[in-house]
Amino acid sequence: MGETSQSAELSNTSAESRPESVQFWSYLNFEYFPKRQYHLHHQFKNLSGKQKAINNNFFKGLKWSPDGSCFLTSSENNSLNIFHLPSDAVEDCPEVDLASGEDSFQSSLMIQEGEAVYDFCWYPNMAATDTSTCVFATSCRDHPVHVWDATTGMLRCTYRAYDQMDEITAAHSIVFSPDGSKLFCGYNKTIRVFDTSRPGREFTQHSTLTSAKDGQTGIISCLAVRSDDGGLLAAGSFNRTAALYDGKSLEQLFVLHGQQGGLTQVMFSKDGNFLYTGARKDPEILCWDIRNLTGAVYRLPRITADTNQRVSFDIEPFGRHLGTGGQDGIVHIYDLQSGLWVNSFQAAIDTVNSFCFHPSFPLAASASGHRRFIVDTDLDNDAQLPQTALRAEENCASVWRFACTWVSSGAEYAVDTGKDDKQLTETAVQEDGVIASP
């Protein structure tokens, strides 16, 4: 992934002016609007043909690496790009000037897939200081699952599933187990499990249908594993259902109904007791208590009813707030204890299809864009299509810095960071894993 010392640089920078023996986390404050610290737009413009005329290359997804040193994006032109954070990422930099016409930094690595990318995920134990762990997996149409080296861009290995005609079938969703020893892949009414130490075509296959031919039908479109012990696997289907499975035996435990469209994301809460589900063309994220699955606990509204895109959401590292984008370009923040809206900010002027919190720093990343259609019946087939001039807030990715309080365990030491003209009035200290306000 380019500079292997990146995470060490970030750690050294974040530790300045703080006691060396104390470990810190950023407790985000959502009372203030975040600051756009970095912005990416121009390097993703298409270069030739009709694609240039209608600017149809746009972001489809974004995910931070587990160590937070970089983030990975997927684009409509079947490419995946890795962006390393600059060494001053944790410093209070001035807000980026969108009128400058320049991107904050360039892609460190670009990988070109052969077909449309269905899903991608990082190896959970990835660390920039250990290049052997710097890998991520992708699934794309008519291809096996590819595992790519994030430092060189080379293909490390493949995991191949075959159908009854002995032809390769593509996974629609993928996720690693928390320890990285297994790779779960979603197919039509099937979940296949690969041993990551044995690439190739060896896998175990589990039907999502029960012996009575009920259960979870349709294509398994999204997967999530509970991060504490991997004891639970959640799977979403394009048939508008979510289901819980035993993480070891893949025994089906419960099927959840309630989404209006095909599921595009499932995510466990940080404590593993709640499941959040989002669906295509569905204006609500549902919260489920997995200890009592009689119905949804609450619903979090968002504007996604008129788009076929996957619009992803994320939970901040302390597990108390959820952020999600929408068609209106606004990111909404919700309190997960009450299910109430907390704040929102304009991240783009087109669809924000990805929003993701940094695993440790007071940062978040957003990606936006959607397909654009131009119909002009007066033009001949060979005539050039009219160009659309996209603004800097369209088809873009941004890194946001939130006001925060640095909290620690083992010492009552905190540093408040917020807007230049305001000081946070609350000092938070972490004691025995619980945030308290003295």
C-alpha positions, 0 to 999 in steps of 0.5 A: 500500500505505498508507504508502509510507515504511514500508520506509524506516522499517523500514530506518532503525530496523534501522540504529540503533546500527550503522555506517552503511556496513555492510549487515546480514542476520539469521542466525536461531538456531533453538535458541530458541523464537521470540517471538509479536510480533504476532497477528491473529484478531478482524478475520476473524470472519464477521459474518452468517448461517450463516457466523457460526455456524460461523466458516468464514472462515479463512486459506488462504495468506500471503506476504511482499512482496519488500521485506518491508514487508508481507504478503498473505493469502488467506481463505476468503471470497475476500478478500485483505488486506494488512498493513503491519508496524509501524515497531517491527517490528525492535525487541525488543518484548514478546510479544503478550498473547493474552488481551487480545482485540485484534489487534496491527494492522488490515488496510491494504487489503482486495480482494474477489475474485468466486470462490475464489482459486486462487493469488496472487503478488507482483510480484518487483521490488515496493518500497514506495518505488515505487508503480508496482511495488506490485502482485500477481497473483491467479487465481480460479475462472472469472476471468482473472488479475487484477493489483491495485494494492497501494496503492489496491486498484484493478485494474491489468490482466488476463491472459486465457486462452481455451479451444477454445470461446473461453471464459475459462479460469482459471489454477490457479497463477501465478508471475512470472519473476525480472525480472517480464517474464513471467507463467507460468500453469498450466492443465490439461496446459498452461502459458501465458506472458504478456508482462507489458507487454502485458495482454490475451489474447495469450500463448504456449501450451505443452503439458506432454505430449510428442509421444508423449503422455507427460510431465506430465498433469493440472492444473498446480497450482503453479509456481516459477522459479529465482531466479538467472536464470530458466533453470529452471521447476518445475511441480507437477501434481495428477496427483502429478508434478513436472517441470522445464522450460527457462525460456525455451523451456518444453522439458520436461527431466525428470518427477519421481515420488514424491509420494503426492498432488497437488502443492501447492508446488514451491520451489527452494533459494537456490542453485538446485541443489535442488528441494523439493516438497510435496503434498496429503494427503502427510506428506512434503516431498521434496528433489531434487538437480536435478543428479542426479534418480535419486531424492529426496535425503531426506524431511522429515516433517510432519502433513498426511495428513488435510487437503485444504488446501495447507500451504505451507513456506518456506526462510529467507533464508540457505538453510540451514533450511526451516520448515513447518506442519501439521494439529497446529498445530506449525511444524517447522524442518529443516536442509537440509544434513542433512535433520534436524529442528532444532526446532519450536514451537506456532504455533496449535491448528488447521492451520497452512497457511502459514509464511513467513520475512521476506526480511531481518529475523529474523521469520516469519509463520504463518497457520492455520485450516480449514473447520469442519462442524456437523451437528445433525439435530435442527434444522429447516432454518430454525433457527440453527446452534449457534455455535462459540467459537474461541480466539485460536490458531484461524483466526489469523495471527501474526508471530514473532521469532527469536533471531538474529545480525546478520552483515555483509560487509566488517566483522567486526561482529555483534550478538547478539539472543536471549532476555532472560536468555540471550546467544548464544555464537556470533558469525557473520561473513559472509565472501565469501558464506559463514557462518563461526564465528571 
